[in-house]
Amino acid sequence: MIQDPTGGAALLDDVHAALTRYVVLPTAEASDAVVLWIAASHAQPAWAHAPRLVIRGPEKRCGKSRLLDVVEATCHDPFITVNSSPAAVYRSISDDPPTMLVDEADTIFGPKAEGNEDLRGLLNAGHQRNRPAKRYDAASNTVESIPTFAMAALAGIGAMPDTIEDRAVVVRMRRRAPGEQAAPYRHRRDRPALRQLAERLARWLRTDLDRLENAEPAMPVEDRAADTWEPLIAVADHAGGHWPGRARAAVLALTAEANDDGDATPGVRLLTDCRALFTNTPTLPTAHLLARLNADPEAPWRTHGPNGLTAHKLGAMLREYRITSTNIRFPDGTQAKGYNRDTFTDAWNRYCPQPDNDDPRENRSERHGVVTPFPTEYAGGAA
């Protein structure tokens, strides 16, 4: 193949112009991330991980399906999974896989998703190479390995499961505000020009698969986030120009958004809320800790049963982080079950470290909805 004569940076600029012509994205960083995800789909044989693209919105008419239309027109070998049987999807994945596209993803992950276990399993496993599905063939009495590795874009209302979003570039769509304009998209009229962009992306990237496979770009994030974003950063570095800087800015912006408190797991949310309540005291009776957690109207704890979070449930959640209650004698001579602040320190440092600009002495945590000062009388042992 002959490499695109306009150069990678100019080609990504063209994809960006086409994308933002038809779709109003929430941020400039989100637009850049989608462009790089589309480009990365054309070099899937080079990647060790297949990042998902999650397109989510709080309501209908937020542009999710329109964005998926543009992704479908510009990505590598689009494969729409609507009404496709799991067997058909599995058999469509090869060493050079298609790009799977799922609209209305609640049909797979939502409360009415019964019967889609195989497809959910494929989407969970297919993020990493060499994670085949195993199927037993009774006719030949053999176990068959079926590849699952493929990039996938999923659009739907609300959040996707953590197993998907932890491996995804997440774009949170919203309805257009007055004054925000996008050109109408017509499949028959507009898709051919977008497919020409897809062909240019393929010509550019397919000639350098070996180079992309061996790329080790400097990543601004670590662990699973680095695995997910590495193909996009590799494409940006390969393009050059302003794209390496824009790509890394997109990584930081979108991963920070994904790590927002609203997406914290219940365990991390509990650890963070407990930290706010332990600010001015080394110990707390279990009853008082529960009272403060359940009193926060914006926290989820009061929904844990008719009386909110209980001592049993609190203990079970904290034991996952090796935090246990103990009998504590308080300064006034009373004794009760409670928790020592020191037993939380290791978990706080590992799962919800304080930002550098946070004052650990501050007796509130607006980021986590706990804003009421902790009553000084709870620092002792009053029952």
Backbone torsions as a table, in degrees:
resi	resn	phi	psi	omega
1	MET	NA	149.9	176.5
2	ILE	-95.7	126.9	-178.2
3	GLN	-63.3	146.3	-178.7
4	ASP	-55.9	124.7	-173.9
5	PRO	-69.7	-18.0	-177.8
6	THR	-79.6	-13.3	-178.9
7	GLY	89.8	152.9	-175.0
8	GLY	-64.2	-42.7	-177.0
9	ALA	-62.8	-44.0	179.3
10	ALA	-65.8	-36.1	178.6
11	LEU	-65.4	-44.5	176.7
12	LEU	-62.7	-34.8	175.0
13	ASP	-61.0	-40.6	179.2
14	ASP	-65.4	-41.4	177.5
15	VAL	-63.8	-41.4	178.8
16	HIS	-61.1	-43.8	179.4
17	ALA	-62.5	-40.8	178.9
18	ALA	-66.7	-43.3	-179.5
19	LEU	-60.6	-50.5	-175.5
20	THR	-75.6	-9.8	172.9
21	ARG	-69.8	-39.4	-173.3
22	TYR	-101.6	-17.0	-173.3
23	VAL	-133.9	135.2	171.5
24	VAL	-95.4	108.0	-179.0
25	LEU	-91.1	159.0	-171.8
26	PRO	-68.0	-32.2	-178.5
27	THR	-145.6	162.1	175.1
28	ALA	-63.0	-36.7	179.3
29	GLU	-65.0	-37.5	177.2
30	ALA	-64.0	-40.7	177.5
31	SER	-60.7	-45.7	179.7
32	ASP	-62.9	-40.4	-178.9
33	ALA	-63.4	-41.4	-179.9
34	VAL	-66.3	-41.5	177.6
35	VAL	-57.9	-47.5	-178.1
36	LEU	-68.4	-34.5	177.1
37	TRP	-64.7	-44.0	177.8
38	ILE	-58.8	-47.5	-179.3
39	ALA	-62.1	-42.7	-178.7
40	ALA	-61.7	-27.9	-179.9
41	SER	-63.2	-23.0	-179.4
42	HIS	-81.1	-5.3	-179.3
43	ALA	-125.4	32.4	-175.1
44	GLN	-57.0	-35.7	179.3
45	PRO	-61.4	-15.2	-178.6
46	ALA	-87.6	-13.8	-168.1
47	TRP	-98.1	148.3	172.5
48	ALA	-87.3	-21.0	178.8
49	HIS	-131.5	146.2	-178.6
50	ALA	-112.2	91.5	-176.0
51	PRO	-62.7	142.0	173.2
52	ARG	-86.4	154.1	171.2
53	LEU	-115.6	111.8	178.8
54	VAL	-100.1	120.6	179.3
55	ILE	-111.1	105.4	-174.2
56	ARG	-127.9	153.2	176.8
57	GLY	-146.6	160.9	-178.7
58	PRO	-78.0	-20.3	-175.7
59	GLU	-144.8	175.2	170.8
60	LYS	-69.5	165.5	175.5
61	ARG	62.1	38.3	175.4
62	CYS	-105.4	6.3	177.2
63	GLY	90.6	10.7	-177.0
64	LYS	-64.4	-49.5	-177.3
65	SER	-68.1	-35.8	177.4
66	ARG	-64.9	-41.4	176.2
67	LEU	-62.4	-40.5	178.6
68	LEU	-64.3	-34.2	175.8
69	ASP	-60.0	-45.3	-179.3
70	VAL	-68.2	-39.6	176.4
71	VAL	-61.3	-43.9	-179.7
72	GLU	-59.6	-38.6	-175.9
73	ALA	-76.5	-21.0	-173.6
74	THR	-113.9	-12.3	-176.8
75	CYS	-83.5	176.2	178.5
76	HIS	-79.8	125.3	170.2
77	ASP	41.8	67.4	-176.4
78	PRO	-64.3	138.3	179.2
79	PHE	-128.7	105.9	-179.8
80	ILE	-79.3	127.7	-175.1
81	THR	-97.0	4.4	179.7
82	VAL	-62.2	125.7	178.2
83	ASN	63.0	15.4	176.3
84	SER	-87.6	138.3	177.3
85	SER	-72.7	150.3	176.4
86	PRO	-54.1	-38.5	-179.9
87	ALA	-62.1	-41.3	179.6
88	ALA	-65.5	-38.7	179.5
89	VAL	-66.2	-48.1	-179.9
90	TYR	-58.1	-43.5	-176.0
91	ARG	-72.3	-13.0	-179.9
92	SER	-86.2	-9.6	-177.3
93	ILE	-92.9	128.1	-178.9
94	SER	-132.3	-168.5	177.0
95	ASP	-65.2	-23.4	174.0
96	ASP	-118.1	80.0	-165.9
97	PRO	-73.9	158.7	171.2
98	PRO	-73.9	174.8	173.3
99	THR	-101.1	115.2	-176.7
100	MET	-80.6	137.7	-179.3
101	LEU	-127.9	127.8	-177.7
102	VAL	-128.4	113.7	172.3
103	ASP	-95.6	155.6	-177.6
104	GLU	51.1	59.1	-174.1
105	ALA	-65.4	-9.9	175.8
106	ASP	-64.3	-18.4	175.8
107	THR	-69.3	-15.0	178.4
108	ILE	-106.6	-38.1	-172.7
109	PHE	-112.8	-12.4	-174.3
110	GLY	-80.9	-174.1	-176.8
111	PRO	-66.8	-17.2	179.5
112	LYS	-104.2	28.0	-171.7
113	ALA	-96.6	22.8	-179.1
114	GLU	-61.5	140.0	177.4
115	GLY	92.3	-0.7	-179.3
116	ASN	-108.2	25.4	-177.1
117	GLU	-58.8	-40.3	-178.3
118	ASP	-63.3	-42.8	-179.1
119	LEU	-69.8	-37.9	175.4
120	ARG	-62.3	-41.8	178.9
121	GLY	-62.7	-39.7	178.4
122	LEU	-64.5	-44.2	-178.3
123	LEU	-67.5	-31.7	177.1
124	ASN	-74.0	-43.4	-174.5
125	ALA	-79.9	-28.8	-170.2
126	GLY	-74.8	3.5	177.9
127	HIS	-72.0	-28.5	-175.7
128	GLN	-119.2	140.0	179.8
129	ARG	-66.5	153.4	177.9
130	ASN	64.3	40.3	172.0
131	ARG	-124.0	66.9	-175.3
132	PRO	-72.9	155.9	170.6
133	ALA	-85.2	143.6	-178.9
134	LYS	-107.4	130.1	178.1
135	ARG	-132.1	137.6	179.4
136	TYR	-92.0	127.4	177.3
137	ASP	-100.6	104.8	-177.3
138	ALA	-64.8	-32.6	-177.1
139	ALA	-63.4	-39.7	-178.6
140	SER	-104.3	-1.0	-178.8
141	ASN	54.2	44.0	-179.7
142	THR	-131.8	159.0	174.0
143	VAL	-100.1	126.3	-176.9
144	GLU	-103.4	137.5	174.6
145	SER	-99.0	124.0	-178.0
146	ILE	-115.7	123.2	-178.2
147	PRO	-63.9	147.4	179.6
148	THR	-123.1	-9.3	-171.5
149	PHE	-69.5	117.0	177.3
150	ALA	-168.4	141.5	172.9
151	MET	-70.5	148.2	-175.9
152	ALA	-145.5	139.5	174.0
153	ALA	-114.5	131.3	-177.3
154	LEU	-127.7	131.1	179.5
155	ALA	-119.6	138.3	179.0
156	GLY	-175.2	173.4	178.2
157	ILE	-88.0	129.4	178.1
158	GLY	82.8	-179.5	-175.3
159	ALA	-74.4	149.7	171.3
160	MET	-88.9	167.2	177.4
161	PRO	-57.9	152.9	179.6
162	ASP	-57.0	-34.1	-178.9
163	THR	-63.9	-23.1	176.8
164	ILE	-91.3	-50.3	-173.8
165	GLU	-68.3	-27.6	176.3
166	ASP	-66.2	-17.3	-178.0
167	ARG	-115.6	24.1	-169.2
168	ALA	-131.8	154.9	161.2
169	VAL	-86.4	115.1	-172.6
170	VAL	-103.3	122.5	178.0
171	VAL	-114.9	118.6	-177.7
172	ARG	-96.5	101.5	-177.9
173	MET	-77.2	162.0	177.3
174	ARG	-150.3	159.8	179.2
175	ARG	-65.4	149.0	178.4
176	ARG	-67.9	138.0	175.8
177	ALA	-84.1	161.7	174.8
178	PRO	-55.1	130.0	-178.5
179	GLY	98.6	-18.4	176.0
180	GLU	-85.2	122.8	-173.9
181	GLN	-120.8	145.2	173.4
182	ALA	-139.2	144.2	178.8
183	ALA	-69.6	141.6	176.3
184	PRO	-65.4	142.5	-178.6
185	TYR	-106.6	126.3	176.7
186	ARG	-121.2	121.8	-172.4
187	HIS	-55.1	-50.6	-175.7
188	ARG	-67.9	-36.9	-176.2
189	ARG	-81.4	-42.2	-168.0
190	ASP	-100.0	-25.2	-175.3
191	ARG	-64.1	-39.1	-178.8
192	PRO	-55.9	-40.1	178.9
193	ALA	-66.9	-36.0	178.0
194	LEU	-69.9	-35.0	177.0
195	ARG	-66.9	-29.3	174.7
196	GLN	-64.6	-37.6	174.4
197	LEU	-62.3	-41.1	178.0
198	ALA	-60.5	-40.9	179.5
199	GLU	-65.9	-37.2	177.7
200	ARG	-66.8	-40.1	176.8
201	LEU	-61.4	-42.0	179.7
202	ALA	-64.0	-44.3	180.0
203	ARG	-61.9	-38.9	-178.2
204	TRP	-68.7	-48.4	-171.3
205	LEU	-85.9	-32.3	-174.4
206	ARG	-67.7	-23.3	178.9
207	THR	-75.2	-14.0	-174.3
208	ASP	-124.8	33.5	-178.3
209	LEU	-62.2	-39.4	179.5
210	ASP	-62.5	-43.3	-179.9
211	ARG	-65.0	-41.9	179.2
212	LEU	-66.6	-38.6	-179.8
213	GLU	-63.4	-34.0	-177.7
214	ASN	-92.1	0.7	-178.6
215	ALA	-67.2	141.1	175.2
216	GLU	-130.3	72.9	-175.0
217	PRO	-67.8	148.6	173.6
218	ALA	-69.1	125.2	-174.4
219	MET	-107.8	137.7	177.6
220	PRO	-84.9	-0.3	178.5
221	VAL	-131.8	172.5	-175.6
222	GLU	-127.6	173.4	170.3
223	ASP	58.0	-136.1	-173.4
224	ARG	-64.0	-35.5	177.5
225	ALA	-60.9	-39.2	178.0
226	ALA	-65.5	-40.6	177.1
227	ASP	-59.4	-43.1	-176.6
228	THR	-68.4	-42.6	-173.2
229	TRP	-89.5	-13.3	-175.3
230	GLU	-57.0	-44.0	178.0
231	PRO	-58.9	-37.6	-179.1
232	LEU	-69.1	-40.8	178.7
233	ILE	-67.3	-38.4	178.8
234	ALA	-62.0	-41.2	177.4
235	VAL	-63.9	-43.9	-179.5
236	ALA	-62.3	-43.7	178.4
237	ASP	-64.7	-36.1	178.8
238	HIS	-66.4	-33.7	179.7
239	ALA	-75.2	-38.4	-178.8
240	GLY	76.3	-157.3	-178.1
241	GLY	64.1	-136.3	179.7
242	HIS	-87.1	-1.7	-172.9
243	TRP	-72.7	-35.6	176.5
244	PRO	-58.4	-42.5	178.6
245	GLY	-68.9	-42.2	180.0
246	ARG	-65.8	-36.8	180.0
247	ALA	-63.3	-45.0	-178.6
248	ARG	-69.7	-32.9	174.0
249	ALA	-64.6	-37.8	177.9
250	ALA	-65.9	-40.8	177.9
251	VAL	-57.3	-51.5	-176.2
252	LEU	-64.3	-40.8	-177.9
253	ALA	-67.7	-46.8	-174.7
254	LEU	-77.0	-32.4	176.2
255	THR	-71.9	-34.0	175.4
256	ALA	-64.1	-39.4	178.2
257	GLU	-66.4	-39.8	179.9
258	ALA	-67.1	-27.9	180.0
259	ASN	-89.3	8.4	178.5
260	ASP	-59.2	157.2	-174.0
261	ASP	-58.8	-31.8	-177.9
262	GLY	-63.7	-21.2	-179.5
263	ASP	-101.6	2.9	179.1
264	ALA	-65.0	145.2	175.2
265	THR	-66.1	159.2	178.3
266	PRO	-55.5	-37.3	-179.9
267	GLY	-65.2	-44.8	179.1
268	VAL	-67.4	-38.2	176.9
269	ARG	-61.7	-41.6	179.0
270	LEU	-63.9	-45.1	178.5
271	LEU	-58.8	-42.9	-176.9
272	THR	-68.3	-41.8	178.6
273	ASP	-66.4	-37.7	177.5
274	CYS	-63.7	-38.4	179.2
275	ARG	-59.8	-40.4	179.0
276	ALA	-64.3	-32.5	-177.2
277	LEU	-83.5	-19.6	179.9
278	PHE	-92.0	6.4	-170.6
279	THR	-56.1	-44.6	-171.9
280	ASN	-107.5	16.2	-177.2
281	THR	-150.3	141.9	178.6
282	PRO	-82.4	-16.7	-178.5
283	THR	-141.2	154.4	175.8
284	LEU	-143.9	134.7	171.0
285	PRO	-64.8	144.6	179.5
286	THR	-55.2	-41.9	-177.6
287	ALA	-61.4	-40.4	-178.7
288	HIS	-73.4	-37.3	176.3
289	LEU	-61.1	-44.3	178.1
290	LEU	-64.3	-40.7	-179.1
291	ALA	-59.6	-43.3	-179.0
292	ARG	-71.6	-39.3	178.2
293	LEU	-63.1	-45.5	-177.9
294	ASN	-74.1	-16.0	-179.0
295	ALA	-81.4	-15.9	-178.1
296	ASP	-75.9	115.2	-175.4
297	PRO	-69.2	-18.9	-177.9
298	GLU	-101.1	-2.2	178.7
299	ALA	-89.5	160.2	-177.1
300	PRO	-83.0	-2.7	-166.4
301	TRP	-70.7	-32.1	-179.1
302	ARG	-69.9	-11.0	177.9
303	THR	-88.7	0.3	-178.6
304	HIS	-85.8	61.9	179.4
305	GLY	104.0	173.3	-175.5
306	PRO	-62.5	-27.7	179.9
307	ASN	-110.6	15.5	-179.3
308	GLY	81.7	-161.9	179.6
309	LEU	-63.8	133.4	-179.3
310	THR	-104.3	166.5	178.2
311	ALA	-60.7	-38.8	-180.0
312	HIS	-64.1	-47.2	-179.3
313	LYS	-67.5	-41.0	176.9
314	LEU	-57.7	-47.7	179.9
315	GLY	-61.3	-40.9	-179.1
316	ALA	-64.9	-41.0	-179.7
317	MET	-67.9	-41.6	-177.2
318	LEU	-73.8	-28.8	178.9
319	ARG	-62.7	-25.8	176.8
320	GLU	-61.8	-23.1	179.6
321	TYR	-106.3	16.7	179.4
322	ARG	62.1	38.1	175.7
323	ILE	-114.6	123.2	-178.5
324	THR	-130.7	154.3	176.1
325	SER	-81.0	165.9	-179.8
326	THR	-153.3	166.3	174.3
327	ASN	-76.8	125.3	-175.7
328	ILE	-121.6	131.8	172.1
329	ARG	-96.4	122.2	-174.8
330	PHE	-92.5	165.1	-174.8
331	PRO	-57.0	-27.8	-178.6
332	ASP	-83.8	4.4	177.0
333	GLY	95.2	-12.2	178.5
334	THR	-76.5	159.7	179.9
335	GLN	-132.0	137.5	-179.5
336	ALA	-158.5	161.7	172.9
337	LYS	-67.4	138.4	179.6
338	GLY	-168.9	-170.2	-175.6
339	TYR	-126.8	142.3	172.8
340	ASN	-93.5	135.1	179.6
341	ARG	-57.5	-38.2	-176.3
342	ASP	-59.9	-28.3	-178.4
343	THR	-72.4	-14.4	179.0
344	PHE	-89.5	-18.5	-167.0
345	THR	-58.3	-45.2	-178.4
346	ASP	-62.1	-44.4	180.0
347	ALA	-66.1	-40.0	177.4
348	TRP	-60.2	-43.4	-178.7
349	ASN	-67.0	-31.6	-176.7
350	ARG	-85.1	-38.4	-169.5
351	TYR	-109.2	-23.7	-179.0
352	CYS	-150.1	61.8	-178.4
353	PRO	-62.2	148.0	178.5
354	GLN	-68.5	134.4	170.2
355	PRO	-58.6	153.2	-175.3
356	ASP	-59.2	-29.2	-176.1
357	ASN	-92.9	6.1	177.5
358	ASP	-83.1	141.2	175.1
359	ASP	-94.0	111.8	-177.0
360	PRO	-63.4	-15.2	179.2
361	ARG	-85.6	-9.6	-178.2
362	GLU	-63.9	131.9	-173.6
363	ASN	-95.9	40.7	175.4
364	ARG	-162.3	167.4	177.1
365	SER	-146.6	85.2	-175.9
366	GLU	-61.7	-30.2	-178.3
367	ARG	-65.6	-19.6	-176.7
368	HIS	-117.5	14.2	173.8
369	GLY	79.2	0.6	-179.9
370	VAL	-100.4	98.1	-173.3
371	VAL	-117.7	-7.3	-178.2
372	THR	-82.3	125.8	178.1
373	PRO	-57.5	143.3	-178.7
374	PHE	-77.6	125.3	-177.6
375	PRO	-57.4	135.1	-176.6
376	THR	-65.1	-24.9	-178.4
377	GLU	-70.7	-16.8	178.4
378	TYR	-78.9	-8.7	180.0
379	ALA	-74.6	-16.4	177.3
380	GLY	-97.4	-149.9	-175.0
381	GLY	-113.8	19.8	179.3
382	ALA	-58.6	131.6	-176.0
383	ALA	-82.3	NA	NA
